[in-house]
Amino acid sequence: MKFEDGLKKLEDIVKTLDEGKIPLDEALTLFKEGLALTKELSKRLDETEKKVEILIKKEDGSMEKKPFPGEDL
């Protein structure tokens, strides 16, 4: 599943739960699904963030690759 699709599904789950118009058993099932989806999306974001590098332009005009700020290496 694409990240954007997962995020949309999570938003739909939150909206449904916020409305409060579903039976408790169904709400609990959706809540569990939302937690699992949140964990997966968070993991994917962390993995992607580790891959991001910022190009910094040096005084001489050349480019230098730097790790993403906040990366713990």
Helices and strands as residue ranges (DSSP letters): H 3-19, H 24-51, E 53-57, E 63-67
